[in-house]
Amino acid sequence: MPSRPFLLRAGTLLRVVIPLVVLPSTVITQACAQGAQEGAPPLFTGPSVDLSHGPLRVSDDGRRLVHADGTPFFWLGDTAWHLFHRLDREEAEVYLEDRRSKGFNVIQAVVLAEHGGLTVPNPYGDLPLHDNDPTRPVEAYFEHVDFIVQRAAEKGMFIGMLPTWGDKFNQRWGEGPEIFTPENARVYGEFLARRYSGKPIIWILGGDRNPETEEHLAIIRAMAAGIEAGWDGDPVITYHPMGSSASSTWFHEDEWLDLNLFQSGHSARDIANYSMTLHDLALQPAKPVVDGEPRYEDHPVDWNPEKGWFDDFDVRQAAYWSVLSGAAGHTYGNHDIWQMWEPGREPISSARTPWREALEHPGSRQMGILRRLMESGPFLQLIPDTTSLRSGRGEGAGHQVAARARDGSILYAYTPLGEQIAVATDWAPTARLRASWFDPRTGARTAIGTVPRGGEHRFDPPGEVGRGNDWVLLLEAEAGAPRGA
């Protein structure tokens, strides 16, 4: 536990509050506080999401997803691209149960997978299509998909279903072959939608490829039209593009696109996904935004192990940057898990940890802690606040972000390197604000004290400045304090 005293400065007054090690603390849940411990209890018990609230829709302000009855839905995704293709039913159960216990509620999986998806059978010896024809699905293959969709639903999780990986319509690289036309894409989309209508599905078109020709655009739009035709009600549909790209580039004004996904990708540390989030939030009509593929835990930086490996800090940095910039949630990824790598299987891009072991990498649990934090406050009211935050506005690893509730009840400010945070508090509805530190590694919350509304206040986090010492500052309107000017 870091022991450096944290400091609170108000104007020219410097006040040492108390060293962190002796402050009483409150914890969002006991499970959160034990999050870094092997064998810790699950963050979530019971279904990840209560599906009795109904299917998903876009919120009235166009910024978030909610259930039919208005219950907020914080997208917490995991990229399990080869789930349908490479895992048998017992293995799928292990994977799904682990992700349920950590709070994941969108499992992003591909029906026609990237690597061997058309040529290598699933664990039961079945290929997905007869003669690579999208209009001739193999029933036995889809019965396995059915099983996984049903088990995910029973655990309160949506499947973020990609009908195909993108190399099957745009073989810019990869195995292909290109098997889709606008005509068969519509038929295939309608087949999938009719089969899974009523199940908790979020449709994700694309698959790490951008449309580069009019034919590509026509294929995607035809597949979306097929899904709409086959689905009973209003399906939720988005698009997964290549790295450093966003669905909004091609489809923002298409009515079928309910939310924008972008891929910040894996090409470097400290990719500024907050900028991509803010860009899409500024578009009209308003649509929710999610980073659908950020830097993966245990992925070599820029695909080059000599440059190092992304770790749980990189995962947290991307998540808090995007969510506190206004995203409707976030997708986590693990390089070993998306491909379900295990010894005896050819590793893709230097995968090095068997997928069952990779389930315990710390970043995944820390994403559940983020979800807990967001769901404990007024998530639907949050707006990015680029004016109250007076520190950390430069580019690079230390860039700070903040979000505030529209009613002024709370402000969240994130410092990736544990550098000082300066905040103006004229927005506060009460005369005083309660300040506390939230540890994104464990979920522990530690009180600092109170500050008056107005002026600029400075806060020094615990620990030494550097990568891995990230903190979230919480400023909350003090209950019972006078309100108004």
DAJO-V972084 format. One record per residue. N is the residue number from 1. RES is the residue in one small letter. PHI is phi in whole degrees, -180 to 180 (999 if undefined). D_CENTER is the distance of its C-alpha to the mean C-alpha in Angstrom with 2 decimals. Layout:
n->N res->RES phi->PHI d_center->D_CENTER
n->N res->RES phi->PHI d_center->D_CENTER
//
This chain:
n->1 res->m phi->999 d_center->27.40
n->2 res->p phi->-60 d_center->28.00
n->3 res->s phi->-120 d_center->31.38
n->4 res->r phi->-64 d_center->31.85
n->5 res->p phi->-60 d_center->32.79
n->6 res->f phi->-101 d_center->30.50
n->7 res->l phi->-117 d_center->32.35
n->8 res->l phi->-122 d_center->32.21
n->9 res->r phi->-113 d_center->34.20
n->10 res->a phi->-124 d_center->35.46
n->11 res->g phi->62 d_center->37.53
n->12 res->t phi->-96 d_center->40.00
n->13 res->l phi->-81 d_center->39.85
n->14 res->l phi->-110 d_center->38.29
n->15 res->r phi->-128 d_center->37.65
n->16 res->v phi->-80 d_center->36.62
n->17 res->v phi->-76 d_center->34.95
n->18 res->i phi->-167 d_center->34.96
n->19 res->p phi->-58 d_center->33.64
n->20 res->l phi->-57 d_center->30.34
n->21 res->v phi->-67 d_center->31.96
n->22 res->v phi->-112 d_center->34.30
n->23 res->l phi->-74 d_center->32.24
n->24 res->p phi->-66 d_center->31.58
n->25 res->s phi->-133 d_center->27.92
n->26 res->t phi->-113 d_center->26.01
n->27 res->v phi->-122 d_center->23.01
n->28 res->i phi->-56 d_center->20.37
n->29 res->t phi->-146 d_center->21.13
n->30 res->q phi->-60 d_center->23.33
n->31 res->a phi->-63 d_center->20.78
n->32 res->c phi->-61 d_center->18.35
n->33 res->a phi->-63 d_center->21.31
n->34 res->q phi->-98 d_center->21.94
n->35 res->g phi->-60 d_center->18.44
n->36 res->a phi->-88 d_center->19.77
n->37 res->q phi->-92 d_center->22.65
n->38 res->e phi->-64 d_center->23.05
n->39 res->g phi->79 d_center->23.72
n->40 res->a phi->-64 d_center->22.27
n->41 res->p phi->-64 d_center->22.12
n->42 res->p phi->-65 d_center->19.02
n->43 res->l phi->-68 d_center->16.71
n->44 res->f phi->-122 d_center->16.82
n->45 res->t phi->-111 d_center->20.09
n->46 res->g phi->76 d_center->20.75
n->47 res->p phi->-59 d_center->18.35
n->48 res->s phi->-62 d_center->14.66
n->49 res->v phi->-134 d_center->15.23
n->50 res->d phi->-84 d_center->18.77
n->51 res->l phi->-72 d_center->19.27
n->52 res->s phi->-69 d_center->22.62
n->53 res->h phi->-74 d_center->21.12
n->54 res->g phi->101 d_center->21.16
n->55 res->p phi->-66 d_center->19.13
n->56 res->l phi->-87 d_center->16.42
n->57 res->r phi->-149 d_center->17.52
n->58 res->v phi->-82 d_center->16.72
n->59 res->s phi->-64 d_center->17.89
n->60 res->d phi->-61 d_center->21.30
n->61 res->d phi->-87 d_center->20.30
n->62 res->g phi->77 d_center->17.94
n->63 res->r phi->-109 d_center->14.97
n->64 res->r phi->-137 d_center->12.96
n->65 res->l phi->-102 d_center->12.98
n->66 res->v phi->-138 d_center->15.61
n->67 res->h phi->-77 d_center->17.74
n->68 res->a phi->-57 d_center->21.24
n->69 res->d phi->-90 d_center->22.77
n->70 res->g phi->94 d_center->20.52
n->71 res->t phi->-63 d_center->18.47
n->72 res->p phi->-62 d_center->15.12
n->73 res->f phi->-127 d_center->11.99
n->74 res->f phi->-93 d_center->8.75
n->75 res->w phi->-65 d_center->6.08
n->76 res->l phi->-125 d_center->4.55
n->77 res->g phi->-99 d_center->4.80
n->78 res->d phi->-135 d_center->7.20
n->79 res->t phi->-86 d_center->9.45
n->80 res->a phi->-115 d_center->12.84
n->81 res->w phi->-52 d_center->14.64
n->82 res->h phi->-99 d_center->18.07
n->83 res->l phi->-57 d_center->17.81
n->84 res->f phi->-67 d_center->20.46
n->85 res->h phi->-87 d_center->22.60
n->86 res->r phi->-110 d_center->22.99
n->87 res->l phi->-101 d_center->22.73
n->88 res->d phi->-82 d_center->25.56
n->89 res->r phi->-69 d_center->25.28
n->90 res->e phi->-66 d_center->25.83
n->91 res->e phi->-67 d_center->23.21
n->92 res->a phi->-60 d_center->20.66
n->93 res->e phi->-63 d_center->21.57
n->94 res->v phi->-60 d_center->20.98
n->95 res->y phi->-62 d_center->17.49
n->96 res->l phi->-64 d_center->16.50
n->97 res->e phi->-66 d_center->18.23
n->98 res->d phi->-62 d_center->16.55
n->99 res->r phi->-69 d_center->13.01
n->100 res->r phi->-60 d_center->14.48
n->101 res->s phi->-66 d_center->16.04
n->102 res->k phi->-97 d_center->12.95
n->103 res->g phi->96 d_center->11.25
n->104 res->f phi->-69 d_center->8.90
n->105 res->n phi->-131 d_center->9.72
n->106 res->v phi->-133 d_center->8.64
n->107 res->i phi->-100 d_center->10.38
n->108 res->q phi->-88 d_center->10.51
n->109 res->a phi->-137 d_center->14.21
n->110 res->v phi->-112 d_center->17.09
n->111 res->v phi->-72 d_center->20.52
n->112 res->l phi->-102 d_center->22.50
n->113 res->a phi->-72 d_center->20.92
n->114 res->e phi->-70 d_center->21.21
n->115 res->h phi->-101 d_center->23.59
n->116 res->g phi->73 d_center->26.61
n->117 res->g phi->-62 d_center->24.97
n->118 res->l phi->-105 d_center->28.29
n->119 res->t phi->-121 d_center->30.73
n->120 res->v phi->-108 d_center->29.69
n->121 res->p phi->-66 d_center->29.92
n->122 res->n phi->-71 d_center->27.47
n->123 res->p phi->-59 d_center->28.76
n->124 res->y phi->-103 d_center->31.23
n->125 res->g phi->84 d_center->32.78
n->126 res->d phi->-110 d_center->31.43
n->127 res->l phi->-90 d_center->30.32
n->128 res->p phi->-80 d_center->28.37
n->129 res->l phi->-133 d_center->30.99
n->130 res->h phi->-81 d_center->34.74
n->131 res->d phi->54 d_center->35.82
n->132 res->n phi->55 d_center->32.38
n->133 res->d phi->-104 d_center->33.01
n->134 res->p phi->-62 d_center->29.98
n->135 res->t phi->-91 d_center->32.49
n->136 res->r phi->-128 d_center->33.70
n->137 res->p phi->-70 d_center->30.98
n->138 res->v phi->-90 d_center->32.06
n->139 res->e phi->-58 d_center->32.04
n->140 res->a phi->-62 d_center->31.70
n->141 res->y phi->-61 d_center->28.49
n->142 res->f phi->-75 d_center->26.90
n->143 res->e phi->-67 d_center->28.23
n->144 res->h phi->-69 d_center->26.01
n->145 res->v phi->-60 d_center->22.97
n->146 res->d phi->-54 d_center->24.33
n->147 res->f phi->-59 d_center->24.43
n->148 res->i phi->-68 d_center->20.80
n->149 res->v phi->-59 d_center->19.71
n->150 res->q phi->-68 d_center->22.13
n->151 res->r phi->-65 d_center->21.15
n->152 res->a phi->-62 d_center->17.46
n->153 res->a phi->-61 d_center->18.86
n->154 res->e phi->-65 d_center->21.18
n->155 res->k phi->-96 d_center->18.42
n->156 res->g phi->75 d_center->16.65
n->157 res->m phi->-123 d_center->13.78
n->158 res->f phi->-84 d_center->13.20
n->159 res->i phi->-93 d_center->13.61
n->160 res->g phi->-82 d_center->11.76
n->161 res->m phi->-89 d_center->15.16
n->162 res->l phi->-92 d_center->16.13
n->163 res->p phi->-58 d_center->19.91
n->164 res->t phi->-158 d_center->20.57
n->165 res->w phi->-77 d_center->19.50
n->166 res->g phi->-68 d_center->20.66
n->167 res->d phi->-69 d_center->23.69
n->168 res->k phi->-84 d_center->25.39
n->169 res->f phi->-126 d_center->25.89
n->170 res->n phi->-143 d_center->25.70
n->171 res->q phi->-86 d_center->26.90
n->172 res->r phi->-63 d_center->26.47
n->173 res->w phi->-152 d_center->25.93
n->174 res->g phi->97 d_center->25.39
n->175 res->e phi->-80 d_center->27.55
n->176 res->g phi->62 d_center->27.64
n->177 res->p phi->-77 d_center->30.05
n->178 res->e phi->-74 d_center->29.44
n->179 res->i phi->-115 d_center->30.27
n->180 res->f phi->-101 d_center->29.05
n->181 res->t phi->-125 d_center->31.17
n->182 res->p phi->-56 d_center->30.54
n->183 res->e phi->-69 d_center->32.87
n->184 res->n phi->-77 d_center->31.40
n->185 res->a phi->-65 d_center->27.78
n->186 res->r phi->-66 d_center->28.66
n->187 res->v phi->-61 d_center->30.42
n->188 res->y phi->-65 d_center->27.60
n->189 res->g phi->-61 d_center->25.00
n->190 res->e phi->-69 d_center->27.43
n->191 res->f phi->-58 d_center->28.12
n->192 res->l phi->-64 d_center->24.52
n->193 res->a phi->-65 d_center->24.11
n->194 res->r phi->-66 d_center->27.41
n->195 res->r phi->-67 d_center->26.68
n->196 res->y phi->-111 d_center->23.39
n->197 res->s phi->-58 d_center->24.25
n->198 res->g phi->90 d_center->23.60
n->199 res->k phi->-85 d_center->20.96
n->200 res->p phi->-76 d_center->17.36
n->201 res->i phi->-125 d_center->16.14
n->202 res->i phi->-112 d_center->13.78
n->203 res->w phi->-87 d_center->15.53
n->204 res->i phi->-122 d_center->14.02
n->205 res->l phi->-84 d_center->17.01
n->206 res->g phi->94 d_center->17.66
n->207 res->g phi->104 d_center->16.36
n->208 res->d phi->63 d_center->16.27
n->209 res->r phi->-139 d_center->19.44
n->210 res->n phi->-100 d_center->20.57
n->211 res->p phi->-71 d_center->23.50
n->212 res->e phi->-118 d_center->26.54
n->213 res->t phi->-138 d_center->29.40
n->214 res->e phi->-62 d_center->30.47
n->215 res->e phi->-63 d_center->30.50
n->216 res->h phi->-61 d_center->26.81
n->217 res->l phi->-61 d_center->26.06
n->218 res->a phi->-65 d_center->28.46
n->219 res->i phi->-63 d_center->26.87
n->220 res->i phi->-64 d_center->23.39
n->221 res->r phi->-67 d_center->25.00
n->222 res->a phi->-69 d_center->27.27
n->223 res->m phi->-64 d_center->24.57
n->224 res->a phi->-62 d_center->22.83
n->225 res->a phi->-63 d_center->26.32
n->226 res->g phi->-64 d_center->26.91
n->227 res->i phi->-64 d_center->23.82
n->228 res->e phi->-62 d_center->24.95
n->229 res->a phi->-70 d_center->28.45
n->230 res->g phi->-91 d_center->27.64
n->231 res->w phi->-92 d_center->25.22
n->232 res->d phi->-87 d_center->26.90
n->233 res->g phi->115 d_center->25.45
n->234 res->d phi->-108 d_center->22.72
n->235 res->p phi->-71 d_center->19.94
n->236 res->v phi->-96 d_center->16.43
n->237 res->i phi->-130 d_center->16.17
n->238 res->t phi->-143 d_center->14.13
n->239 res->y phi->-143 d_center->14.61
n->240 res->h phi->-104 d_center->13.00
n->241 res->p phi->-95 d_center->15.17
n->242 res->m phi->-72 d_center->16.36
n->243 res->g phi->-59 d_center->15.34
n->244 res->s phi->63 d_center->16.01
n->245 res->s phi->-130 d_center->16.17
n->246 res->a phi->-138 d_center->14.86
n->247 res->s phi->-60 d_center->15.78
n->248 res->s phi->-62 d_center->17.62
n->249 res->t phi->-59 d_center->20.25
n->250 res->w phi->-113 d_center->21.82
n->251 res->f phi->-125 d_center->20.72
n->252 res->h phi->-57 d_center->19.87
n->253 res->e phi->-89 d_center->23.20
n->254 res->d phi->-71 d_center->23.18
n->255 res->e phi->-66 d_center->23.30
n->256 res->w phi->-72 d_center->21.42
n->257 res->l phi->-81 d_center->18.18
n->258 res->d phi->-85 d_center->16.47
n->259 res->l phi->-144 d_center->13.32
n->260 res->n phi->-95 d_center->12.63
n->261 res->l phi->-106 d_center->10.20
n->262 res->f phi->-129 d_center->10.93
n->263 res->q phi->-120 d_center->10.88
n->264 res->s phi->-74 d_center->11.61
n->265 res->g phi->86 d_center->12.77
n->266 res->h phi->-127 d_center->14.86
n->267 res->s phi->-81 d_center->18.18
n->268 res->a phi->-165 d_center->18.51
n->269 res->r phi->-74 d_center->17.50
n->270 res->d phi->63 d_center->16.43
n->271 res->i phi->-61 d_center->15.29
n->272 res->a phi->-80 d_center->15.17
n->273 res->n phi->-68 d_center->11.89
n->274 res->y phi->-62 d_center->12.95
n->275 res->s phi->-67 d_center->15.83
n->276 res->m phi->-65 d_center->14.04
n->277 res->t phi->-62 d_center->12.13
n->278 res->l phi->-64 d_center->15.57
n->279 res->h phi->-60 d_center->17.36
n->280 res->d phi->-72 d_center->15.75
n->281 res->l phi->-66 d_center->16.01
n->282 res->a phi->-80 d_center->19.67
n->283 res->l phi->-77 d_center->20.41
n->284 res->q phi->-123 d_center->22.51
n->285 res->p phi->-67 d_center->22.22
n->286 res->a phi->-67 d_center->19.23
n->287 res->k phi->-140 d_center->16.07
n->288 res->p phi->-61 d_center->12.48
n->289 res->v phi->-131 d_center->10.17
n->290 res->v phi->-141 d_center->6.59
n->291 res->d phi->-78 d_center->6.23
n->292 res->g phi->-84 d_center->6.37
n->293 res->e phi->-160 d_center->7.92
n->294 res->p phi->-90 d_center->8.28
n->295 res->r phi->-61 d_center->11.02
n->296 res->y phi->-83 d_center->11.27
n->297 res->e phi->-65 d_center->12.92
n->298 res->d phi->66 d_center->16.61
n->299 res->h phi->-102 d_center->16.66
n->300 res->p phi->-66 d_center->19.78
n->301 res->v phi->-61 d_center->19.41
n->302 res->d phi->56 d_center->20.43
n->303 res->w phi->62 d_center->21.21
n->304 res->n phi->-127 d_center->24.13
n->305 res->p phi->-56 d_center->24.55
n->306 res->e phi->-67 d_center->27.22
n->307 res->k phi->-90 d_center->24.69
n->308 res->g phi->100 d_center->22.90
n->309 res->w phi->-130 d_center->19.63
n->310 res->f phi->-69 d_center->16.17
n->311 res->d phi->-124 d_center->15.83
n->312 res->d phi->-65 d_center->13.87
n->313 res->f phi->-63 d_center->14.76
n->314 res->d phi->-58 d_center->13.27
n->315 res->v phi->-64 d_center->9.89
n->316 res->r phi->-65 d_center->10.39
n->317 res->q phi->-57 d_center->11.87
n->318 res->a phi->-63 d_center->9.18
n->319 res->a phi->-67 d_center->6.69
n->320 res->y phi->-70 d_center->9.79
n->321 res->w phi->-56 d_center->11.21
n->322 res->s phi->-76 d_center->8.83
n->323 res->v phi->-64 d_center->8.39
n->324 res->l phi->-79 d_center->12.12
n->325 res->s phi->-97 d_center->12.98
n->326 res->g phi->113 d_center->12.26
n->327 res->a phi->-67 d_center->8.84
n->328 res->a phi->-83 d_center->8.45
n->329 res->g phi->152 d_center->5.06
n->330 res->h phi->-162 d_center->1.69
n->331 res->t phi->-108 d_center->2.29
n->332 res->y phi->-95 d_center->5.15
n->333 res->g phi->-144 d_center->8.53
n->334 res->n phi->-127 d_center->12.08
n->335 res->h phi->-62 d_center->14.98
n->336 res->d phi->-82 d_center->17.31
n->337 res->i phi->-85 d_center->15.33
n->338 res->w phi->-59 d_center->14.30
n->339 res->q phi->-98 d_center->18.07
n->340 res->m phi->49 d_center->19.20
n->341 res->w phi->-76 d_center->21.63
n->342 res->e phi->-152 d_center->24.67
n->343 res->p phi->-54 d_center->28.16
n->344 res->g phi->98 d_center->30.26
n->345 res->r phi->-107 d_center->27.53
n->346 res->e phi->-61 d_center->27.47
n->347 res->p phi->-72 d_center->24.62
n->348 res->i phi->-99 d_center->22.63
n->349 res->s phi->52 d_center->22.20
n->350 res->s phi->67 d_center->23.56
n->351 res->a phi->-55 d_center->21.47
n->352 res->r phi->-137 d_center->23.24
n->353 res->t phi->-124 d_center->21.95
n->354 res->p phi->-54 d_center->22.54
n->355 res->w phi->-62 d_center->19.43
n->356 res->r phi->-65 d_center->20.73
n->357 res->e phi->-69 d_center->21.13
n->358 res->a phi->-66 d_center->17.74
n->359 res->l phi->-56 d_center->16.29
n->360 res->e phi->-93 d_center->17.69
n->361 res->h phi->-58 d_center->16.20
n->362 res->p phi->-66 d_center->15.33
n->363 res->g phi->-60 d_center->11.83
n->364 res->s phi->-67 d_center->10.49
n->365 res->r phi->-65 d_center->12.53
n->366 res->q phi->-66 d_center->11.59
n->367 res->m phi->-70 d_center->7.99
n->368 res->g phi->-64 d_center->10.13
n->369 res->i phi->-65 d_center->12.24
n->370 res->l phi->-59 d_center->9.81
n->371 res->r phi->-59 d_center->9.38
n->372 res->r phi->-58 d_center->13.16
n->373 res->l phi->-61 d_center->13.83
n->374 res->m phi->-67 d_center->12.31
n->375 res->e phi->-77 d_center->14.03
n->376 res->s phi->-82 d_center->17.18
n->377 res->g phi->-126 d_center->17.76
n->378 res->p phi->-83 d_center->18.20
n->379 res->f phi->-57 d_center->14.64
n->380 res->l phi->-68 d_center->16.17
n->381 res->q phi->-90 d_center->18.60
n->382 res->l phi->-70 d_center->16.48
n->383 res->i phi->-131 d_center->17.38
n->384 res->p phi->-62 d_center->16.96
n->385 res->d phi->-119 d_center->20.24
n->386 res->t phi->-96 d_center->21.64
n->387 res->t phi->-105 d_center->25.19
n->388 res->s phi->-71 d_center->25.37
n->389 res->l phi->-77 d_center->23.82
n->390 res->r phi->-108 d_center->26.83
n->391 res->s phi->-129 d_center->25.68
n->392 res->g phi->60 d_center->23.43
n->393 res->r phi->-92 d_center->23.30
n->394 res->g phi->-76 d_center->24.16
n->395 res->e phi->-83 d_center->22.11
n->396 res->g phi->106 d_center->21.09
n->397 res->a phi->-60 d_center->19.42
n->398 res->g phi->-90 d_center->20.68
n->399 res->h phi->-57 d_center->19.40
n->400 res->q phi->-102 d_center->18.81
n->401 res->v phi->-133 d_center->16.82
n->402 res->a phi->-146 d_center->17.54
n->403 res->a phi->-137 d_center->16.82
n->404 res->r phi->-135 d_center->19.60
n->405 res->a phi->-70 d_center->20.37
n->406 res->r phi->-58 d_center->22.75
n->407 res->d phi->-87 d_center->25.41
n->408 res->g phi->76 d_center->25.28
n->409 res->s phi->-73 d_center->24.60
n->410 res->i phi->-159 d_center->22.03
n->411 res->l phi->-130 d_center->20.62
n->412 res->y phi->-111 d_center->17.82
n->413 res->a phi->-129 d_center->18.47
n->414 res->y phi->-114 d_center->16.72
n->415 res->t phi->-115 d_center->19.01
n->416 res->p phi->-65 d_center->17.54
n->417 res->l phi->-107 d_center->21.03
n->418 res->g phi->72 d_center->22.62
n->419 res->e phi->-85 d_center->24.78
n->420 res->q phi->-57 d_center->26.57
n->421 res->i phi->-110 d_center->24.93
n->422 res->a phi->-115 d_center->27.27
n->423 res->v phi->-134 d_center->26.64
n->424 res->a phi->-87 d_center->28.99
n->425 res->t phi->-120 d_center->29.21
n->426 res->d phi->-65 d_center->31.40
n->427 res->w phi->-75 d_center->28.75
n->428 res->a phi->-65 d_center->29.26
n->429 res->p phi->-85 d_center->31.06
n->430 res->t phi->-119 d_center->32.88
n->431 res->a phi->-70 d_center->35.35
n->432 res->r phi->-135 d_center->33.37
n->433 res->l phi->-126 d_center->29.76
n->434 res->r phi->-87 d_center->28.58
n->435 res->a phi->-109 d_center->26.74
n->436 res->s phi->-154 d_center->24.75
n->437 res->w phi->-102 d_center->22.54
n->438 res->f phi->-114 d_center->19.31
n->439 res->d phi->-91 d_center->18.63
n->440 res->p phi->-73 d_center->14.93
n->441 res->r phi->-82 d_center->16.31
n->442 res->t phi->-122 d_center->18.16
n->443 res->g phi->86 d_center->17.48
n->444 res->a phi->-71 d_center->21.14
n->445 res->r phi->-121 d_center->22.27
n->446 res->t phi->-124 d_center->25.60
n->447 res->a phi->-69 d_center->27.86
n->448 res->i phi->-104 d_center->29.37
n->449 res->g phi->154 d_center->31.73
n->450 res->t phi->-119 d_center->32.26
n->451 res->v phi->-132 d_center->32.73
n->452 res->p phi->-78 d_center->34.62
n->453 res->r phi->-67 d_center->33.25
n->454 res->g phi->98 d_center->34.09
n->455 res->g phi->77 d_center->34.35
n->456 res->e phi->-113 d_center->32.04
n->457 res->h phi->-121 d_center->30.99
n->458 res->r phi->-120 d_center->29.88
n->459 res->f phi->-134 d_center->28.04
n->460 res->d phi->-104 d_center->28.06
n->461 res->p phi->-71 d_center->25.47
n->462 res->p phi->-64 d_center->26.74
n->463 res->g phi->82 d_center->27.09
n->464 res->e phi->-94 d_center->27.91
n->465 res->v phi->-62 d_center->26.15
n->466 res->g phi->159 d_center->24.15
n->467 res->r phi->-61 d_center->21.00
n->468 res->g phi->97 d_center->19.43
n->469 res->n phi->-102 d_center->21.03
n->470 res->d phi->-85 d_center->18.22
n->471 res->w phi->-144 d_center->18.68
n->472 res->v phi->-117 d_center->17.72
n->473 res->l phi->-89 d_center->20.81
n->474 res->l phi->-113 d_center->21.19
n->475 res->l phi->-120 d_center->24.08
n->476 res->e phi->-121 d_center->25.05
n->477 res->a phi->-58 d_center->28.02
n->478 res->e phi->-78 d_center->30.65
n->479 res->a phi->-62 d_center->31.77
n->480 res->g phi->85 d_center->35.46
n->481 res->a phi->-76 d_center->35.68
n->482 res->p phi->-58 d_center->37.59
n->483 res->r phi->-107 d_center->35.62
n->484 res->g phi->92 d_center->36.48
n->485 res->a phi->-72 d_center->38.07
//
